[in-house]
Amino acid sequence: MKIQDIGFIFVFIAVLLIMVIYKLHPKFAAVIGISSLLFSMSLYLIGNLFTAERFVWYGASFFLLSILLYFFSMAKKDTYGKKE
């Protein structure tokens, strides 16, 4: 495990806590994922392939977080098409 992985774990947990505490929209995690992918593209152009691959994985994990938070927010609102 490299130092960037440990930093990512701290950032991921911090973003998750901020989103849960302040009840932010899951789009916030998706935006972080997109920015991670854009940063990885610039690293691919430079030739730093190992770090760029890590940032692609980091972006994928933020997308997964966004999807999970979206599903949990749907479950809270009970919007599965049930009419009362």
N, C-alpha and C positions, 0 to 999 in steps of 0.2 A: 504494500500500500504506500503510495507516494503522498507527499505533503499536499498536493493539489486535491487528492481524494479526501483527505481529512478536512481540508477547507471546504470542499463541496458538501460534506456531511453536515458541517456547522451551518452553512448557508441554507441547505435544504431544510433542516430542522427549524432554523430561524424563520424562513418563509412560511413554513407550515404553521408555526405558532402565531405569526403575525396574521395570517389569513384566518385562522380559527378565532383568535381573540377579537380582531376588528371586523370579522364577518365580511371579508372582502370577496368579491366575485371571483370564481375560478378562472376568469380571463386573465387575471394577474399572473397566475402560474404559467399560462400558455404564452403570455408575452415574454416572460423570463426564458421559457423554452425556445422561443423564436430567436431571442437575442443570443442565446447560447449557440444556436445553429449558425447564425450569422457570424459570430466570432470564430467558430470552428472553420468556416469557409475561408476566412482571411488567414488562418493558420495553415490550412491546406496549401494556399497559394505561396506562403513563405517556405513551406517544405517541412514544417514541424508536424509530422503525421501522427505521432503517438499522442501528443496533447490534443490535437484536433479530433482524434477518435474519441478521446475522453469527453470532450465537450459535446460531441454528438450523443453519447450515452447520457450525459447530464441533461441535455435538452429533452431526450426521450423520457427521462424520469420526471421532469417537470410537466410534460404532456400527460403522463400517467397520473400525476398528482391532480392536475386540472380535471381530468375525466372522473377520477374518484370523488373529488369534492363536488363536482357537478351532479353526480349520481346521488350523493348524500344529501345535497340541497333539494333535489327532486323528491327524495323519500320523505324529507321533513315537510315539504309542502303538500305531499300526497297528491301529486299530479299525474297519476298513472291512468287517467281517463275515467276515473270513477265519478259518477254523477250522484250527487246527494240531493 
